[in-house]
Every structure is written in C-alpha cells, then in structure tokens.
Amino acid sequence: MYNAIKSTLKNFCNMKKKIGIKSLLTALAVSALLTANAQNTNPFTIKVNDLKAPIQPTMWGVFFEDINMGADGGLYAEMVKNRSFEFANPLMGWKEQRQAGSNVLIVNRNVEHSPNPRFARVTVNSTKPFGLINEGFRGMGIKKDNGYDFSVWAAMQDGNSMTLKAELVSAKGDKLGSASVSVSGKEWKQYKVSFTANATEAKGKLNVWFEGKGVVDVDMISLFPQDTWKRRPGGLRADLVQLLADMKPGFIRFPGGCIVEGKDLVNRYQWKKSVGKVEDREVIVNRWNMEFAHKPTPDYYQSFGLGFFEYFQMSEDIGAEPLPILNCGMACQFNTAEVVATDQLDPYIQDALDLIEFANGNTDSKWGKLRADMGHPKPFNLKLMGIGNENWGPQYIERVKIFTKAIKDKYPNVGLVNSSGTDQAGERFDYLNGELRKMNADIIDEHYYRDPLWFRQNARRYDTYDPASSKVFAGEYAAQSKAIASTENRNSWICALSEAAFMTGLERNAGVVYMASYAPLFAHVDAWQWTPDLIWMDNLRSYGTPNYYVQKLFSLNKGSQVVPILLNNDVVAGQDSLFATASIDKSTNELLIKVVNTSDKDVTKQFIFEGVKKLDPKGLITLLKSDDLNKVNSLDEPKSVSPTESPLAVSGKKLDIVLPAYSMQVIKVKIIN
Ligand code: AHR
C-alpha cells in the first residue's frame, strides 16, 4: 500500500509540473482508480441466499474416444496386439521364431460372413519349438509379482497333442515368467493358464512356443494382467479407471468423437459389433491409424474388447451417466462425407432403438437378454444418447429429425444430444444452432479447440444464451498451446489455467450448460496422434495433466446450485484477469467458490458474504498453481502441477484472501444457519 501511495504521489508531482488544475483533478481521479485496480480494493460479494440455477449432476464429465491408443493399448488391458490375426497384414505385431520344417499359415475360414475369419495354422516338424512372438502395444508393461492370464483358442489339425508355452520376456530377453497348456482334440476349445511375473519391465514381449510335432490351429492369443479394474478377468487398466473415478465424472461420453462417424460408413462404429463374446467382435481398422501424415500409426485397429457393455459397466462402476453417441447415417465430413439415403436410414435408427433396449430393456427382450447374458441383468438406466458427432449441414438436420421422431415416439424420456458441428462459431455453427433450437433440441453439443486466449476471452459466452431454449453440452474442448492438432501442443499450465477461467463461465451458466467434457481423454506416450490430452500413459504408468486437475477440482466441488459472486455488481469474468463462480452444495451446506487469477500478480481480495447468518470458522482452500505458465506434468513428475490444501480461518462474514498469480483456488466454507 505504501509503495502504491508513494508511486501515486510521484506520478501526481510529475503531472503537476505539466498540467493545469482541472486536468490535474481528472488525472488524480484516474490515478486513484488505477491504484484501486492495482490494489483490487473492490471486494467480491457473494449473495449466499440468492439461489440461481441448479447445477446438473451431469455438469462435469469425461469424453472417451479410441484415439492415441486410448482403448486397445490403453484402457483395455489386453497385452497382445492383433490377437486374432485380423489386421490387414495378418501377422502385424507378430514375429516368427522359425525352425526348419516348421511354419505358420494364415487360414481364412469364411471371408464374407464371419466376424473373426482368420486363424493361424502352425506346423511343427522339428524337435525344436516354433515360436510366435508378440510385441504388444509398443511393448508390454509387466509388473513384478503380478499375475498374468494367458488364453488361446486352439484345435489340433494333425497329431494328438501339442504344448503351447506362454513366456514373458524383457526387452533384453530375460525370462519373466511362463506357463504351458496342452492342446488336444480337433474341436476348437479355449485353453487358459496363469503365471506370475518375477520382475518389472516396461517393454516386454510375449513368446508363444509351439512344442511337439503336429499341426495346430490357434486364434485369440491373449494375455491380461490380473490387477485389472475390480480384478475383472479380461478387464480394464485399473490405474486409468481410477484416474477417472477420482474425478467423480457426471457422465462418460463414448465411443467418440470422429470414430463414431468412421472414415467411411463401413468404418463407422457399430455398437452391435462391440457386444457379446469378445471372439465374435469384428476387428476393424481404427480411423485414426493414418489420419495424420505426421503421426502414422498403421498398427492401430479396434478389437472392441472394450465395447458398449464395458462402457456401460464402467460408467456404472464410477457413478457416471452413460452417454453413447451413435452414427446418424453420415461418415466423417473431413474424410469421405458419405451419407446414407434418408429412405435407407432404418437400420441406423433401429440401432439406436435397440441400444436403448440393450441398456434398459427387460431380460426377456432380445437386447435386454444379451445384456443379462453378458452378466448384467439389471438395466443400466440409460437416459441420454447422442445422434451424430461433428456432423453438419442440412443433411445432418434432415437425418436428425428422422432419428428424433423415431426415438421420441418410443422412448420420450431419453434425452437427445445433437451436434452443432466442428466449431463454436461461423456459418456452420449458426445454421445448426438455429435449426436445432427451432426443433427444440434437448441438448446441443458445442466443440472448441482454441488457443488459451480464446478461453480467457469467452468466459461470458453463455451469459447471453436463453435458459428457456435448448441446453448446451460443451462436449469437446481443450486449449491448444500452438495450433489445433499441432504435434507441438502441450498440456501446459497456461492452457489449463485458461480452461479454468472459461469453466467458471460454464458453471455460472448452469441453467444453460448441462454438461461439459475436455477432449480427448487418453494418450499413450509412444502411440499418440493428437495432443493435448487429459491423461497420458505408458504401459506401466499414467498421470493427470494440469488440465486433469482443473477438471477434477471443478467436478469434485461443483455444488448443487449457483449463487452470485459479484465484482462491482457484475459477474467476475476477466476484470483484472480474475474469474470466479460460486455455488452451494445443499447436501453439505457448503459454499464452494472457484477463483482463477490469470495475471502475473498476487492479488488480495476481500470476500463479503451476504445473506448468511454465520459461517463455520474452519474453511478449506485448495490451490492449483504454477509460476511457470509452460509447466507440464510428466510420467516422471506426475504431480508438478497438482492441488494442495490448506486450512482457512473464517471469522465473521468478511474474508481477505490472497489470489496468487497464475492460480486457481477452490474456497470451501460451511454455512451455519
Ligand atoms: O478429440 C479429437 C477429435 O476432435 C474428435 O474425434 C472430434 O470429434 C474432434 O474433431
């Protein structure tokens, strides 16, 4: 303060030399104002009993897409790549350890009609074993003392029996554990065996040794760790699901993203092909495999081992509403832009209706029975569904109308999410937004991949939306530090902080914005196509980015109803680089204030609580900050930017709180009435 007065005086003296008395008075007033701003003497007023919009339980969720090896090689814990020999090159991911007289042949049992037509026929005509070596997804992450479940479908073609030995080895060739099964009989059977690894290895491989003379057919050669999420055999990577569970997301959107649309219609995501027995799920190429010339990933396919049942189950496990997005009869408009003729949309619409039956139907209905057969007789209670991803143009509106009518006629209570295209503004957006609002769409999905400044400048975006009109799903957003889809984008603190600033505007407008999710969710450090991403992993480890911690803080502290937090009687949305939102959690009677300071200066602010009798003297501050705007987290330093908590002493109904430079804080105070 003293320094401020001193500098004001100095300015005053300098000015006095130059100007007359009237100008001097004006200058004094301006100077006083500037000083006031620099000091931030104007308080924040929180109107605790002025309850505004309810915050939807779905407000903060996650967006899952199989991009960056998010599913196969990521969340889906299968360690064998191309386990059923269905990649275009059937031995991609495999190497042969040849012996004279031994060989492998790929047999196609039914090119046209089988979901899993190929298998490998191995002939061993040597006393030495023949080997098939699988490289995994950029290696296999193996953990000391963890159990591993090996399984294979096999049938003897010639000879009585053969031994198949599964052996994990390190990159250097050290043996880390093994077990064998004995195959006999000509009919296809699944063989299973488990073993424990004796060391940890980041880039292991699986050797499958074929021992004994004969000819054996093999398919679905699989290896799973036993420490999966909830220790489900053939399940999901526990560390990754845990990171999601820790966020307590309100919903999980799946399976994308552009993967829903496919490069062409044949390549679109078809949920019916992702359910039932894993060996009957048809493998197709992942649309992201060659999308970016700078990041070719030719070995990127979709096994659908993580399919719609597993998405529903994971949503249920972590208390999130499932939000499936379905193809609307249009392939990706950046690729082929194929559309299905409107008079041939029926199978697509039937897929949507059947999905509701799969999720919610009785166990005596066709699709409800499948759900029960897969182990979940109870309904999944699906309430929301998306029609199309980033589709645009009149052809989208035409199709969405047909879908909406068919779905609402049968299931009027299922809420529908519609697309507003690829961008948050412009001709495409204006057209779709206008048409969808005319249709009274339930929820409109908006996407913005923009630079950090855009996020800081758009905290008021929803202040002018009509809460009586269609609701908004901020379905995909992420600040891009360099440029959209640039490989140089980083999950740096400036991006996360700018998103936090923007998100205050989403929460403040909870009457308009019902859902929001950062995108994409996962990326494998050795196999990504798109950056930035919320969570990064290798085959053993994973970490949340600064953006993850921003999402998590908003989600864990969302409260149930917005209350006004005002600066000079205006919302706090960028004045002096400050952003804020406040809410009440009715179940705990806590006041939750999120404040973001994007300036390079610490600011002390007074918070005045109106409309409340008393506050609990013990509050809590959670701080997320870094002085370095370029700071990122990493596998080696996963928590460089992560929240810290400290107690907050509250006395009376006014508080002075320091808002550190480049920080986000959550201030939690209990109301005592
Ligand atoms: O999140 C990556 C991609 O960005 C999504 O698949 C798509 O919807 C958007 O263009």
Residues whose N, C-alpha, C, O or C-beta is under 5 A from the ligand:
A	BS01	AHR	G257 C258 I259 E390 A519 P520
